[in-house]
């Protein structure tokens, strides 16, 4: 049978000898491709524009791994806030899972950075220089004459230039645009690490988009493997209507057609950027890029058949003519997502601008002081998450006779920085009822309480007669 003969038994990017099979897909055209181009313009505007947007002096997004500083939507997350940041990542994963359950891999085809850069930037440059699929194959097989050298040199030079621009855009999310401009404007000797980072990122992107290409989706990206677990018969994916299309038969003009609507032109295979045959069903490599929908619609229009042989549809829609609804599984994901968003919102609302840690000096016992006073030495670490630098005063309000003596200079918190200092706490012996006394230390700045931290005070056991 035709279905058995055409069913895939090998990976499209590996030939019979086990070597890499280079793909030269046809240049797509059609309504979905045009929509994807417009979406890519919007995406590129966001990608290169977001680092310039600041909220309260902070960039909208910053993932500064070196300084362990993360900013999302203007909120600064330090290592002490990693549980909030981590929960945010969990919410993102659950959202992606829910989105995949309902709409399949629409994200891959329409919003994934790799797809946007590869299909709508680098491939368009390639079509412009090398020509469409047939010309690209001819050029690859041609000897290294002047024409081939000029085309290859110009293409890879443009590829490297675009990779350099992308690398700078990517780095701006790690170190910020201000630091990036310093690397660009100041001598290289002052920013050797930053300059090397730009070159490394440029090299990585150049390698990916000039050679690795679709292998990112097939090998490196875990999302394709997730869809095997997340998709079900109600998920909307790019699908071939086998009920209407089979049995396949070549189209002949003025012939009464008794076979299925698929004219077996194989254009859906030739235009696919990952080289699959969508007629074999949903596959790991399919990124829902809609190129096969456009080329199939164009062919259906040319032969006078109804469009939509390949379209966005679910398995139930095609097989049973049942429109996809909101299933129990989808509702469960929505409930989990709402709960997680609620918890994350509560964490963000109750999140303090100052995080203090007080630790009693290790290896030291209490010290006997005059006037029946006992002292303990402590170390304080204060993280200031705000943009303001403020002086800090420590108070113990539960014990009127308690005193705090700062070692060295008065505590002062710099903006978005960690401050460390040492201090003594003095308590009267009459206030000590056990070997360890629990204390609450209040932190004030400009007569305003900014935080409270708990610790213990070590002292002798006093007995009363």
Helices and strands as residue ranges (DSSP letters): H 2-6, H 31-49, G 50-52, E 54-55, E 58-59, E 61-64, E 69-72, E 75-77, G 79-81, H 82-103, H 106-110, H 113-117, I 118-122, H 123-130, H 133-141, H 146-175, H 177-185, G 188-190, H 192-207, I 208-212, H 215-215, I 216-220, H 223-230, E 237-240, H 242-245, H 267-270, G 278-280, H 291-303, E 310-313, H 315-319, H 328-350, E 354-360, E 367-369, E 373-384, E 390-391, E 393-395, E 403-407, E 412-413, E 417-428, G 429-431, E 436-445, E 448-458
